[in-house]
């Protein structure tokens, strides 16, 4: 019996994050991320205000990613539903990341630039969950034909090598990738 099957209570809240990747051209993609939090029970705030069941957060981030360094060329945010009116003040907080590469050090740059009091924790969480999908989507866009040429080998190796136990530098898949890239670039 799974942990959820053992629960005696009701489901009280969900968070769903979805990420979709679209091609723009051979080197650019559009990435759309959606975060939606639903509350299924009444909740009370610190000052006694009542929040009925319903959507708590609904936020959308869209980016145009392009070039060898996978740079954010455009970024836009929609916040159709937030729990508090002042939350909308963070709508433009991600604009500070325009021009940033989403590889090598991006997560720490995001946390430093728009994390904490510099932005919205929900937009930050959504953006950070979008980046791995964006990198994979970019790779999918580049490799849609059998005569694939690895255009950005350093970026590919940086993304994959030591990213998880299967892609450890000393394991078979990583060794094969490194060998293939070395053959292609020499």
N, C-alpha and C positions, 0 to 999 in steps of 0.2 A: 504494500500500500504506500503510495507516494505521500509526501508531506502535506500536499494540498488536500488529498483525499482524507487525511487524518483531521483536518480542520473541522471544528464544530460550529464555527461562526460563519458570518456572511462575508462576501467580498465587499470591501469598503471603498477601495480606490484602485484605479488603474492608470498607468502611464504607457502610452504607445508612441513610439518614434518610428517614422518611416523615412526612407531615403530613396529617391529615384534619380537616375542619371540619364541625361539626354545628350546626344551628339549635337555639336554645333558645326564643327568641321573636323578635319583630320587631326588637329592638335588641340582642339578646345571642346570642353564639355560644359553642360549646365547641370548643376546639382540642386535638387530641391529636398529640403528636410522639413518634416512636420512633427511637432511635439503636441500631444493632446493628453491632458490629465482629466479624468472623470472621477467625480466623487459620488458615491452611491448612498451616502447617509448624511444626515444633518450634522453640521459641525459648528462649534462656537468659538469665537475669537477670544483673545486675551481680555477684551473689554465687554464680553458678553453678547456681541452681535452674532446673529444667526446666519449661517450660510447653508442654504438648502442644497439637496443633491443637484448635481449638474456638472457642466464643464467648468473646470477651474482654470486651466491654461489651454490655449490653442495658439500656437506660434508657428510661423513659417519662415524659413531662411532659404534664399535662393542665391547661388553664386555662379559666376562664369569663371572657370578654371582653365588656364592655358599655358602653353610654352613648356620648354624643357624643365624649368624649375617648378612647374605646377603652381603658378601664381594666381592669386585671387584678383581677377581683372574687374569684376563687378560684384557687388553684394547688395541684397535688399532684404528687408525684414517686414513681415506683416504680423500683427498681434491682434487677431480677431476677438480674443477673449483673454482677459487678465483678471485676477481677483481684486485688484485695487486700481483705481484710476491713475495714480502716479506711476504705475508700472510702465505705461506707454512712453514715459520719458526715456526709456532705454531703447526705443525703436532704432535709433541711429548709432547706438553704441558700437556695433560691429563694423561700422564704416572705418574705424581706426585700423582694421586689418586689411583693407584694400591695398594691394601691392605686395602682400606677404606671400611667401611660398608656403604651401601646406606640407612640405616635407622637412625633415631635419629641424627639430626644435619647435615645431609649430604649437604643440600642446602647451609647453611652458610659456611661449609668447602669448597665447590666448589667455592663459590664467593671469599673467602679469598685466596684460593690456586691458582686458575686459572682464576679468574675474573679480569676485568680491564686490567692493564698493564702487568699482569702475564700470559695472554693468549689471546684467541679470543672470542669476545662476541658471535659470531655465534655458535662456538663449545660449549660454556657455555650454551647458550639457548637450544641447541639440547640435551645436556646431562641432563639438569634439566627437560626437558620434557620427557626424557626416563625413569627416575626413578620411577614415579608412575606406569607406564606400566610394568616395570620390577618387582616391588613388586607384582602387580596383577598377572603377568605371573608366578612368583614363586609360589604364592598361587594356581593358576590353576594347576600347575605341581604337587603340593602336594596333591591336592584334586580331582584327576581324577578317583578315585574309590569310590564306595559307603561306604566302610568300613574305611572312612577317620579317621586318627589319627592326631590330631593337634600336629605337631612336635615342632613348635616354638610358643607357645601361647602368650608369651610376645610380640614378634614381631608383631603378628597379631593384638593384642589389641592396641599396640602403633600406628600401621598404621591406624586402623579404628576408634577407640574411639576419638571423638571430631574432626574428620577430615572434617566433614561437618554437616549441620543442621540435617540430617536424622540420623547420627551416634553420636549425642550428648549423653553424658554419662547417662543423665536422661530420654532418650527416649526408646521406646520399643525395637528396634533392638539392641541397645547397651546393654540394660539390659539382653536381651536373650543371647547375645554372652557371656557376662561376666559370667552369670549363667552357661551356657554350659561349658565354659572353667574351671570354678571353680569345677564343677562336674567331669570333665575329669581328673583334676590334683590333686584331693584329694583322 
